[in-house]
Amino acid sequence: MNSEREESQRCGFVAIVGRPNVGKSTLLNKLLGQKISITCRKPQTTRHQIIGVKTEEDVQAVYVDTPGLHLNKDKALNRFMNKTAASALDGVDVVVFIIDRTAWTEEEDYVLEKVKRSGIPTILAVNKVDWLEDKSTLLPFLQDISSKHDFVEIIPLSAKTGRQVDVLEEKVEKLLPHSPHIYPEDQLTDRSSRFLSAEIVREKVMRQMGEEVPYQMTVMIERFKVIKGLIHIDATIYVEKDGQKRILIGNKGDCIKQIGIDARRDMESLFDNQVVLKLWVKIKSGWSDDERALQSLGYLDQMD
């Protein structure tokens, strides 16, 4: 690549932050035009940082999806997710702070405090505005929150439908520094196929289960191997109690069978290849509040 082309390029990291369940992962998927971050209406679906790379001509935006910052720090898993989310603010060029419609809670104050401390140019994205029952409440709310911080821009949008997401992208692009691209232009994420497979299975469990099981469940990929053109994936779903295992398997195995069908469909779409998926459910008591267990299950960041 010649030096003139490199000088015209823009490239930088963009952290997507906010409290749980405001639409961070939905926004990342919409920006990329492909699903790489799992989504669910249940809070705290995202547990790890996930990088999504979008390259268009001379601009490469490296988006960092994060777990929701929240005030609950009772368990080791909660502390891990908070630390993971906060660390995303280290060394990024732009922050996209997402809130849910006209809701501003203590957790928004908590996120804003970290954003202010970072000193990074921040865009406030007011998500799900299409869900507002009374649209007349939006303008007064936007005027009110504009006094909370010197935001570069406040953009009402809908991550699900894509409304105004292009406006957000344009603003982000202008804030990225002039820099050569970091990733190949066809790379979409920094995460491995094994990681993405585990996340897909976890999403399907979260969508199938009630309130208790999803937060005391994690997934490990035991095998990911291509044999005669087929991708063979063996995954173990860990829960904390025998009752959770029975619920997850379901009557005559119908629940775990449906999870497998749904997960395999998404995997085949993501990998553009036929997948043979096998699922197991095992009990690992207390894993979500055991730092050593968290690290053995892939939550490798150093814990406080």
C-alpha positions as CSV (number, residue, x, y, z in Angstrom):
1,M,0.0,0.0,0.0
2,N,1.4,3.4,-0.9
3,S,2.0,6.1,1.7
4,E,-0.6,8.4,0.2
5,R,-3.3,5.8,0.7
6,E,-2.2,5.2,4.3
7,E,-2.2,9.0,5.1
8,S,-5.8,9.2,3.9
9,Q,-7.0,6.3,6.1
10,R,-8.8,6.7,9.3
11,C,-8.9,3.9,12.0
12,G,-9.7,3.8,15.6
13,F,-11.5,2.0,18.5
14,V,-15.0,2.8,19.5
15,A,-16.3,1.6,22.9
16,I,-20.1,0.9,23.1
17,V,-21.1,1.3,26.7
18,G,-24.2,1.5,28.8
19,R,-26.1,-0.3,31.5
20,P,-27.5,-3.9,30.8
21,N,-30.2,-4.4,28.2
22,V,-30.1,-1.0,26.5
23,G,-29.2,-2.5,23.0
24,K,-25.4,-2.4,22.8
25,S,-25.1,-5.8,21.1
26,T,-28.1,-5.1,18.8
27,L,-26.4,-1.9,17.7
28,L,-23.1,-3.6,17.0
29,N,-24.8,-6.2,14.9
30,K,-26.7,-3.5,12.9
31,L,-23.5,-1.5,12.4
32,L,-21.7,-4.6,11.0
33,G,-24.7,-5.9,9.0
34,Q,-24.1,-9.3,10.5
35,K,-24.8,-10.9,13.8
36,I,-21.6,-11.5,15.9
37,S,-22.8,-10.5,19.3
38,I,-25.6,-12.4,20.9
39,T,-28.8,-10.6,22.0
40,C,-31.6,-11.4,24.4
41,R,-34.2,-9.3,26.2
42,K,-32.8,-10.6,29.5
43,P,-30.2,-8.2,31.1
44,Q,-26.5,-9.1,31.3
45,T,-26.5,-11.2,28.1
46,T,-23.1,-10.0,27.1
47,R,-20.3,-11.1,29.4
48,H,-17.2,-10.4,27.4
49,Q,-15.7,-7.7,25.3
50,I,-16.4,-8.5,21.6
51,I,-14.7,-6.5,18.8
52,G,-16.5,-5.9,15.6
53,V,-14.6,-4.5,12.6
54,K,-16.2,-2.4,9.9
55,T,-14.1,-1.4,7.0
56,E,-15.5,0.8,4.2
57,E,-12.9,2.2,1.8
58,D,-10.5,4.4,3.8
59,V,-12.3,4.1,7.1
60,Q,-12.0,1.3,9.6
61,A,-14.0,1.5,12.8
62,V,-13.2,-1.1,15.4
63,Y,-16.3,-1.3,17.7
64,V,-16.0,-2.8,21.1
65,D,-19.2,-4.3,22.5
66,T,-19.1,-4.5,26.3
67,P,-21.1,-6.1,29.2
68,G,-23.5,-3.7,30.8
69,L,-22.1,-1.6,33.6
70,H,-24.2,-2.2,36.7
71,L,-24.3,-1.6,40.4
72,N,-24.7,-5.3,41.4
73,K,-21.2,-6.5,42.5
74,D,-22.3,-9.4,44.7
75,K,-20.9,-12.2,42.7
76,A,-17.5,-12.7,41.1
77,L,-19.1,-12.9,37.7
78,N,-20.7,-9.5,38.2
79,R,-17.4,-8.0,39.2
80,F,-15.7,-9.6,36.2
81,M,-18.3,-8.1,33.8
82,N,-18.0,-4.6,35.4
83,K,-14.2,-4.7,35.1
84,T,-14.4,-6.0,31.5
85,A,-16.8,-3.1,30.6
86,A,-14.8,-0.4,32.3
87,S,-11.5,-1.6,30.8
88,A,-13.0,-1.0,27.3
89,L,-12.6,2.7,27.9
90,D,-8.8,2.3,28.1
91,G,-7.2,3.5,24.9
92,V,-10.3,4.0,22.7
93,D,-10.8,7.0,20.5
94,V,-14.6,7.4,20.7
95,V,-17.3,6.3,23.2
96,V,-20.8,5.6,22.2
97,F,-22.9,5.7,25.4
98,I,-26.3,4.1,24.9
99,I,-29.4,4.7,27.0
100,D,-32.9,3.2,26.7
101,R,-35.4,5.9,25.5
102,T,-36.1,8.5,28.2
103,A,-34.9,6.4,31.1
104,W,-32.1,7.8,33.2
105,T,-31.3,5.7,36.3
106,E,-28.6,5.4,39.0
107,E,-26.8,3.0,36.6
108,E,-26.7,5.8,33.9
109,D,-25.0,8.0,36.5
110,Y,-22.5,5.2,37.2
111,V,-21.7,4.8,33.5
112,L,-21.5,8.6,33.0
113,E,-19.0,9.0,35.9
114,K,-16.7,6.5,34.2
115,V,-17.1,8.2,30.8
116,K,-16.3,11.7,32.3
117,R,-13.3,10.3,34.0
118,S,-12.0,8.8,30.7
119,G,-12.1,12.2,29.0
120,I,-12.8,10.5,25.6
121,P,-15.1,12.2,23.1
122,T,-18.5,10.7,23.7
123,I,-21.7,10.4,21.6
124,L,-24.9,9.7,23.5
125,A,-27.2,7.3,21.6
126,V,-30.8,7.4,22.8
127,N,-32.0,4.0,21.7
128,K,-35.5,2.5,21.1
129,V,-37.1,5.8,20.4
130,D,-39.5,4.0,18.1
131,W,-40.9,2.4,21.3
132,L,-41.8,5.7,22.9
133,E,-45.5,5.8,23.6
134,D,-45.5,9.6,24.0
135,K,-43.1,11.1,21.5
136,S,-43.5,14.6,23.0
137,T,-41.5,13.6,26.0
138,L,-38.3,13.1,23.9
139,L,-37.3,16.7,23.2
140,P,-37.5,17.9,26.8
141,F,-35.6,14.8,27.8
142,L,-32.8,15.5,25.3
143,Q,-32.6,19.1,26.5
144,D,-32.3,17.9,30.1
145,I,-29.6,15.3,29.5
146,S,-27.5,17.7,27.3
147,S,-26.6,19.5,30.6
148,K,-25.2,16.4,32.2
149,H,-22.1,16.2,30.1
150,D,-20.4,17.9,27.1
151,F,-21.5,15.2,24.6
152,V,-20.1,15.5,21.1
153,E,-23.6,14.7,19.8
154,I,-26.9,13.3,21.1
155,I,-28.5,11.0,18.6
156,P,-32.0,9.4,19.0
157,L,-32.0,6.1,17.1
158,S,-33.3,2.6,16.8
159,A,-30.6,-0.1,16.8
160,K,-33.2,-2.7,15.9
161,T,-34.6,-1.0,12.8
162,G,-31.5,0.9,11.9
163,R,-33.2,4.3,12.1
164,Q,-30.5,7.1,12.4
165,V,-27.7,4.5,12.8
166,D,-26.1,5.9,9.6
167,V,-26.0,9.3,11.4
168,L,-24.2,7.7,14.3
169,E,-21.7,6.1,11.9
170,E,-21.0,9.4,10.1
171,K,-20.3,11.1,13.4
172,V,-18.0,8.3,14.6
173,E,-16.0,8.3,11.3
174,K,-15.3,12.0,11.7
175,L,-13.9,11.4,15.2
176,L,-11.5,8.6,14.2
177,P,-7.9,9.6,13.9
178,H,-5.9,9.4,10.7
179,S,-4.2,6.1,11.0
180,P,-3.4,3.0,8.9
181,H,-5.9,0.2,9.2
182,I,-5.2,-2.4,11.9
183,Y,-7.2,-5.4,10.6
184,P,-7.6,-6.9,7.1
185,E,-10.6,-5.3,5.4
186,D,-12.5,-8.7,5.3
187,Q,-12.0,-9.4,9.0
188,L,-15.2,-9.0,11.0
189,T,-14.2,-9.8,14.6
190,D,-11.3,-10.7,16.8
191,R,-13.1,-13.6,18.3
192,S,-12.5,-17.3,17.4
193,S,-15.1,-19.6,15.9
194,R,-15.1,-21.6,19.1
195,F,-16.0,-18.5,21.1
196,L,-18.7,-17.5,18.7
197,S,-20.1,-21.0,18.8
198,A,-20.3,-21.0,22.6
199,E,-22.0,-17.6,22.6
200,I,-24.6,-18.9,20.1
201,V,-25.5,-21.8,22.4
202,R,-25.7,-19.5,25.4
203,E,-28.0,-17.2,23.6
204,K,-30.4,-20.0,22.7
205,V,-30.4,-21.2,26.4
206,M,-31.2,-17.7,27.6
207,R,-34.0,-17.3,25.1
208,Q,-35.5,-20.7,26.1
209,M,-35.2,-20.6,29.8
210,G,-37.0,-18.7,32.6
211,E,-35.3,-16.2,35.0
212,E,-33.0,-18.3,37.1
213,V,-31.1,-20.6,34.7
214,P,-29.5,-18.1,32.3
215,Y,-27.5,-16.3,35.0
216,Q,-26.1,-19.5,36.5
217,M,-25.2,-21.0,33.1
218,T,-22.2,-20.9,30.9
219,V,-21.0,-22.9,27.8
220,M,-17.7,-24.5,26.9
221,I,-16.8,-25.8,23.4
222,E,-15.1,-29.2,23.9
223,R,-14.5,-29.9,20.2
224,F,-14.5,-27.8,17.1
225,K,-13.2,-29.8,14.1
226,V,-13.7,-29.9,10.4
227,I,-14.1,-33.5,9.2
228,K,-14.9,-34.2,5.5
229,G,-16.3,-30.8,4.9
230,L,-18.5,-30.8,8.0
231,I,-17.9,-28.8,11.2
232,H,-18.3,-31.0,14.2
233,I,-19.0,-29.0,17.4
234,D,-19.3,-30.5,20.9
235,A,-20.5,-28.1,23.6
236,T,-21.1,-28.5,27.3
237,I,-23.6,-26.3,29.1
238,Y,-22.7,-25.8,32.8
239,V,-25.3,-25.0,35.4
240,E,-25.1,-24.8,39.2
241,K,-28.0,-27.1,40.4
242,D,-29.5,-30.4,39.5
243,G,-32.9,-28.8,39.1
244,Q,-31.5,-26.4,36.5
245,K,-30.1,-29.3,34.6
246,R,-33.5,-31.1,34.5
247,I,-35.2,-27.9,33.3
248,L,-32.6,-27.4,30.6
249,I,-32.9,-30.9,29.3
250,G,-36.7,-30.8,29.5
251,N,-39.4,-33.5,29.2
252,K,-37.9,-36.3,27.2
253,G,-35.0,-34.0,26.1
254,D,-37.3,-31.7,24.1
255,C,-35.9,-28.4,25.5
256,I,-32.2,-29.2,24.9
257,K,-33.1,-30.6,21.4
258,Q,-34.8,-27.3,20.5
259,I,-31.8,-25.4,21.8
260,G,-29.5,-27.5,19.6
261,I,-31.7,-27.0,16.5
262,D,-31.8,-23.2,16.9
263,A,-28.0,-23.0,17.7
264,R,-27.0,-25.2,14.7
265,R,-29.1,-23.0,12.4
266,D,-27.3,-19.8,13.5
267,M,-23.9,-21.6,13.4
268,E,-24.5,-22.7,9.8
269,S,-25.5,-19.2,8.8
270,L,-22.4,-17.7,10.5
271,F,-19.9,-20.2,9.2
272,D,-21.6,-20.8,5.8
273,N,-21.1,-24.5,6.4
274,Q,-23.0,-27.6,7.5
275,V,-22.6,-28.2,11.3
276,V,-23.0,-31.3,13.4
277,L,-23.7,-30.1,16.9
278,K,-23.8,-32.2,20.1
279,L,-24.8,-30.7,23.5
280,W,-24.3,-31.9,27.0
281,V,-25.5,-30.5,30.3
282,K,-23.3,-30.7,33.4
283,I,-23.4,-29.4,37.0
284,K,-20.6,-27.2,38.3
285,S,-21.8,-25.8,41.6
286,G,-21.1,-22.2,42.5
287,W,-19.1,-21.5,39.4
288,S,-20.4,-17.9,39.0
289,D,-19.0,-16.9,42.4
290,D,-15.8,-18.8,42.2
291,E,-12.9,-16.8,40.6
292,R,-10.9,-20.0,39.9
293,A,-13.9,-21.6,38.2
294,L,-14.5,-18.5,36.2
295,Q,-11.0,-18.5,34.8
296,S,-11.2,-22.2,34.0
297,L,-14.4,-21.6,32.1
298,G,-12.8,-18.9,29.9
299,Y,-13.3,-15.7,31.9
300,L,-9.6,-15.1,31.8
301,D,-9.3,-11.4,32.7
302,Q,-7.5,-10.7,36.0
303,M,-10.0,-10.2,38.8
304,D,-9.7,-7.8,41.7
